[in-house]
Amino acid sequence: MLLAAVLLSGCVGSTAWPGLSATNEVAYLANTSAVHAIDLKSGKELWSFTGEKSGGLALFGGSPKIFVSTPVVTEDGLVIVLDSGNKQTMYAVDPNDIIDESPKIVWKFSDVDSHWIAAPLIIGNHLFAPNSDGNIYVLDLHDGKSEKQAIKVIEPFKDIAGQPGRLWSQPVTDGRYIFVTSLDHSIFAIDLETYRIVWHEDLSGAIPGSVVLGSDGMLYVGSLANQLEKFDPATGNHEPVLDTNGWIWGTPVADGDNIYFSDVDGYFYSYNTKTSELNWEPIKPDSAITASPLLHAGGVLLVTESGNVYFVDEAGSMTLWHESTDGKAYTTPVSAGGYVLVSYIESDYYLIALDDEGDQKWTFPAGK
């Protein structure tokens, strides 16, 4: 309950964590009041999306618009953005059809009972979208509708008290199953053909991040129980493989036999799935780490709450890659178009582009 209160207050406040994604040409930043499309070469805004016009100010009965979920780009070039405000609407917008500096809405979907937090998963022509009401909505990418002219809902996930499960992380698929984590301590495996739950396992802590598939064919996931756990994707059988110093917030990252992840106490770990041991003792940069690591040129980049970016090589040697002078960083960085993109809050700028040496190339807004 405390976790939900903290996160929800962040979602409606001025310090919500941004959602960030990018293609090789455009960065998409969901920054509370709007989704910004930013040219990667110049750092200039191409367009912004603030949803549909509201019937009044939020203070006087209007509907506040809150964009914090990571935007998703389809193969056809549509951008899926989610309003986590009172309207609880998912939009598919066309970035090639700009009207008054805003992209045209191709379709929208709002038949849900709670907020959108998790980014949806695209599989073929369908969108698998978890909602905080405990359901996953399966939509046709072309029109936002289901195959049977009604929203197909995968079985509602409810905790033992009968409350809706909190699905706040993007699903992951191995081509056979969809794996979904929940703040209600649960992991579900759902058959892609039948949409039925194949197995459901309970951990001892909330799971804010997604699972990752290791090179050994097993699933790895962290939780607020200060543990990294290993799952058999076929059966759901699982066991803890490592105790951590603090909560594991972000999604682990796999690179060969190595699983990289961090905790909110500021420790960074490298776990080897072949030896079932840490590659080296945990490293602690300077502050809490909520973002997932980013694979980068023979190692990984870490973004800490301080806004600093660190490079850690495969041997566990850490160097300060970019020193921040302003703001805090909680969102996972993105590599695109030859840049590493890092988003900030409580800063003069929302987004910074760094080159391969960690040097600043531009900020958004420009000139900050």
N, C-alpha and C positions, 0 to 999 in steps of 0.2 A: 504493500500500500504506500509506503514511504517512497519507494522507487518510482511508482506511477505518479505520485504527486509532484515529485521533483521534475520528472521528465515532461509531464503535461504542462507544468508551469513554464518550463522552458519553451514549449511549443507555442504558447500564446504570448510570450514575452518578447522583449527586444533583443534577447541574447540567445535565441534558438540556434541550434547547430544547423549550418547550411547543408543542403544536399548538393553534391557535385558529381558531374559526369562530363564526358567529352568524346567527340569524334576526332579525326585527325585535323579538322578545320575549325570546329566550333566547340567552345566550352559552354555547359549549361549549369547555371548556379541558381538553386532554389534558396532564396535569401529572405525568408519570412513574408515580406509584403509582395514579392514578385519573383518570377523566374526570368533570369537574364540570359540571353544568348550573346556570347562574346567571341569575336574573331580572334583566333589563336595567334595570327601573325602580328596584329596591331594592338590587341587588347581593347579594341573599341566595341561598344555595344551595337549589335545588329538589330535586336528587338528586345522587348520585354513583354511579359504576359502577367496580367493581374487578375485574370478571370473575367467574369461577366460583371456588368455594372450592378452595384448593390442598390437596394431600395432605401438607403439612408446610412448615416454614420453608425458605426458599431455602438457608440455610446448611447445612441437614441433608437436602438432596436434593429439596426442593420446587421448584416452578417459579416464578421471579420474574415478576411481571407488570409490564410496562413500556408505558405509554401515552404516546407522543410524536407519533404521526401525527395530522394534522388531521382531526377528526371531519367527517363529511359527512351532510347531512340530505336525505332523499328527499322526493318530492312527497307521499307518503302519510304523512309525518311520522316515519318511522323514522330513527334515528340510527345511522350506520355507524361503529363504533369498532374500532381495531386494536390488538391486544396484540403488541408487538414483542419480548416476552420469549421464554422457551424454548418456550412452548406455540404461539406463532406463529399466533394465532387471530384471525379477523375475526368481529365480532359485529354483528348488527342488533338494536337494542333499541327497545322501545316506550316513549317518555316519558310516555304516557298511562296506562300500566299499572305503577304503582309498588308494589313489594312490599319491605317493610323498608327504605324509603328508597332503593331501587335499582330501575331499570327492568327490566321482564321481557325476557328474551332470546327473540326471535322465531325467529331461526336463527343458526347459526354455521358457519364454514368454516375448516378448518385443514390441508387436504391440500396443504401447500406444504413446500419444503425449506429455507427461509431466513426472515429477518425481514421483517415489513411495515414499510416506512418511508414510502413515497409514499401520498398520499391517493388513493383510487380516483376514477374519473370515471364519472358517471351519464349514460347516453345512452338515452332511452326507458325501457324496462323492464329494462335490463341495466346491470350494474356491471362496468367494466373496471378491474381491480385489478392493478397491477404489484407483483411481489414481488422481493426481492433474489436469489431463485434464478434470475432471468433470464427468468421467464415472466410473461405477462399472463393473469390468470384472468378469464374472462367468465362472470358469474353472473347468474341470474335474481333480480331484486330482491325478489320475493315469498317465495322459499323458499331462496335461496342455492345453488341447483343450476343446472346447465347445461341447455340445450335437449334434450340427448340423454342425460339421466340420468348423465352423466359430465362431469367438469370439462373444458370446452373450453379448451385451452391454445394461445394463439398461439405460433408457433414460438419455441423457446428462443433467446435472444440470447446468443451466446458470443463472447468475445474471441479473439484469435489464439492464445492459449495454451490455449484450450479451457476456460477458467474461466467460470462463470456471469456474465452481464452484471449490473451493479449498477443496477437501476432504482429510483431514489430520489425521483423527482419525478412529480407528477401529469400524466397525459397531457392533451393538448389536441386538440380536433377542429375542423375547418372544415365539418363536415357530410358530407364525402366521405371524408376520411382521419382517422386518429388519429395524432398525432405524439408520439413517445416519445423522451426523452433518457436518456442513460446515463452513469454515471461512467467507463465504458470508452471515452469520447470519441465515442460514436456517437449519431446521430439516425436514427430509423426512421419511415417513413410506412407505415401499415397501412390497407388497404382496409376500410371499414366493412361491406361486404356479404360479402366473401369471407374476411376475416381473414388475408389474405396480405400479406407485405411487398412494397410497391411499389418502394421504394428505401431504401437504407441508405448513409449518408455518415459519414465519419470526420473529426472535428476533431482538433486537435493538443493538446487538453486535456480534462480531465474536465468534465462538464456537470451541476452540482448542481441547476440550476433548469430550468424548462420553457421552451418557445418561446412567443412572442407573435405574433399576426397583425397586421401593420401595415395602415394605411389604403391602402397601395399594393398590397395583396394578397400581400405577401411575408412570410416568417417571419423573425423576429429572435430570436437566442439568444446568451447570453454563456457564457464558459467560463473554466476556470482557466489558459487560455493567454493571458489578458489581452487578449481580443479580443471585439468584438461582430461577429457574422457574420449575413449575409443569405442566405436560402434561397428557392428557387423551390419552392412546395409541390407542384407537379405533377411536377417532374423531380428535385428534390434538388440541382440545380446551386447552388453557393454560393460566396461570396467574403467575405473580411473587409472590414468597412466602417469600423472604428475600433479603434485600439489604446488600451488603458487603462493606468492606473498600477498596478493590482493585479488580483487574481482577481475575476471577476464571479460572485458567489455566488447572488444571488436572481434571480427571474424578472423580466425587463423588463416595463414597463407601457406600453401604447399609449393615447394621447389625441389623436385627430385625426391630424395628420401627425407628431406628436412621439412619440419613444420615450424613456421615462425609465428609468434604471437606475443602480446604484451599484457600487462595488468595495470589497474588504475593506481597502484602504489608506485608506478614508474619503472617496473622491471621489464626487461626484454629477454625472451627465451628462444632457444633453437633446439628443437627436439628431433632426434633421429628415429624414424620409424623402423629402420632395419636393426639397430642395436637396442632400441627401446630405452635410450638414455639421452641426456642432454649432451649437446656437442661441446658446450662450455658452460661455466657458471653464469647465471643470469647477470645481465648488464643493467645498470641504472644510470640513465642520462641525467635529467635535471628535475623532472616533474611528472605528473600523472600522464598516462598514455591511454586514450580511448580509441584512437584511430587504428585501423589495421596497418601492418607494414606494407611497403610498396617495393616489389622486386626491382632492382636497379643495378645493372652492370657489375655482376659478380658479387652481389650482396643485397642489402635492403636499405631503404630509407625509413626513418622513424620520425614522426611528427609528435612533439610533446605539447602539453598544455601551455607551456611557456611560449610556443610559437616557433621554437628552434627546430631545425631539421638535422638529423644525424645520419651518417652513413655507417653501416656495420658490415664488414666483409665476412666471408665464409668462415674465417678463423676466429671471429668474435672481436676483432679490433674495431674500436669505435672512434670516429672523428666528427667534429662539428662541421656539417656540410653547408648550412646556411643559418646565420644568426639573425633572429628576429629583433626588431627594434620597437615593435608595437603589436598589440593584440594577442589573442589566445587561439589555439588551434585544437579542434576536437574531431574534425572531419577527416576521413581517409583521403590522402592526396591521390592525384590522378596523373598518369603519364600519357601525353598525347601531343602529336604534332611536333615532336622534338623538345617539348617542355615538360617540366614537372609543375603541376598546378597545386597550390596550397590555399585553402580558404581560411579566413580569419573572422573572429568576432571581437567586439570591443576595440576596433581598429579604425584608422582613417580610410582603409581600403578593405574590400571584401575578398579579393582574390589577387594572388601574385603568381607570375610565371617565372620559373627559374630555368636556366640552361643546364647543360650537363655538368658544369662545374659548380652549380649552386648559386650562380650570380643572377641578380634580378634583371629581367628583360622588360617587364611592364607590370603595372598594377591596374586593377579595376576597382573603382573609377580611376581614370587616367590622371596622371599628374600628382597623385597622392604620395 
